[in-house]
Amino acid sequence: MGLNVKDVAVSPILTIDNLSIYHKIDKEDIPLLNQLSFTISKNERIGLVGHSGSGKSITMKAILDILPENLFISQNNPIHFHKDEHKNVVSFIPQNAQLNLNPLITIGNQLLESVDLVSKLSTKKGKYDQCKEWLKKVGLNDVKRIFDSYPHELSGGQLQRITIAMALIQKPSLILADEPTTALDPILQQQVLTLLFTLADSIKAGVLIISHDVHLISKWTNTLIYLDKGKKVDFIPPYQLKPAEQIKEDDSKEILLSIKNLTVKYKKGWLRPTFFTALSNISLTIKKGESVGVIGISGSGKSTLAKSICGLIPHYEGNIVFNNQQNRVQMIFQNPLFSLNPKFRLVDTLNSSLKTLKNKSLLARKNLIEMLDLVGLDESFLSKFPHECSGGEQQRIAIARAICVNPSLLILDESLASLDIERQVSIVNLLTEIRSKTNISMLFISHDINMVMAVCEYIYVLSSGNVVESGKTKELRKYPKSEITKRLLSHL
């Protein structure tokens, strides 16, 4: 449930008046955003919603004055900040916290940088105490460990809370949040949004939040602004995911992968090392042609399981056994833009994977075109770089690269989290079609239980590194046993 929406204060913070943004290509100006107007006041919550490419993010970049050089605003002063006692301080909460925090600097030092911008405290202890207070405000109780940790040592939910703390330390009059809950599970989404709006209310800040999830954001905002292809529209009908037709279960199928008593521990420190158990006695089976789902909240061990199967974590206890040595495993990562080489055209990306098979006939252009056709792309994409493609197209390219080597097992690690509902449904339908044609096995890892149930016959539920429940999809949905499964299902 969302917070009770309070009466909106009449004091305006920001006015957008007929904002239009164009993309300059050669001598042609292509419109990306067309005459958008709105006003946001103190304590007001506005949701900017729409599908990928609708103009949400470039609107926020225009407000922050960080538009790329090839984009420009059509008229003078369409963005106007009003004077108030906060001196128009604007804070930004990014979509992917891990990519926006410095990996070489501890969380504590990054928080101190934010404190130094606004605090008049002169002593290190005073600044540390203020950082400690904000870490507690965002629900992080193990303050010393968090303060001394680097970003890669914390979960996605913890990092998102830290970016909220860094944004609110400055007590801004306006908070801009760009998809702050996209990579989080449904339980953490509710916790993070409750936290964000509670703290925003405490400092009487206005909030402009971007999302492609209309259903979620409508519960938390006073006003929704719908964008479609750069234009403000009255309403965007939400895309509903229709479960794909389930492949008939066959108990006689040959076992492809068997995992028994898998335990993974991470070592921290050298002089007096401590160990964190990421996975504990995990047992799992995948049959040939079967799609198996793994769900759980952030930090439950899902990604560690995927990395272990791929051999990216060499030190573990237990057994990971394939039925023979010829089975190849491919993984599709969460963010395709960061898993594709930005210097490679698509033809080079596919060739670099196919060369590992040492079969020159596979490098023929005809074969590459057939691969693209399988993922719904045409021949023109062979000459494109990743940044020239949309998010959905990038994810299809990542799928093409993975399946071109004819793997026995395809692992999808939160591969749909960064896409809007329309593209999620499109990719799910694509994967179902590929599976029916190739009989490939899939391990579908996600916190989105709705998507997992649409493509998987069998599901494992992870919590704190343990399998707390497993079973056939239909039975798990109707008769959940563990508390974590019930909580995930409650957000459907």
Secondary structure, DSSP 8 states (H G I E B T S, - for coil): ---------S-EEEEEEEEEEEEEETTEEEEEEEEEEEEEETT-EEEEE-STTSSHHHHHHHHHT---TTEEESSS--EEE---TTTT-EEEE-S-HHHHS-TTS-HHHHHHHHHHHH----SHHHHHHHHHHHHHHTT---HHHHHH--GGGS-HHHHHHHHHHHHHTT--SEEEEESTTTTS-HHHHHHHHHHHHHHHHHTT-EEEEEES-HHHHTTT-SEEEEEETTEEES----------------TTS-EEEEEEEEEEEEEE-SSS-EEEEEEEEEEEEEETT-EEEEE--TTSSHHHHHHHHTTS----EEEEEESSTT--EEEE-S-HHHHS-TTS-HHHHHHHHHGGGT-GGGGSHHHHHHHHHHTT--GGGGG--GGGS-HHHHHHHHHHHHHTT--SEEEEESTTTTS-HHHHHHHHHHHHHHHHHH--EEEEE-S-HHHHHHH-SEEEEEETTEEEEEEEHHHHHHS--SHHHHHHHTT-
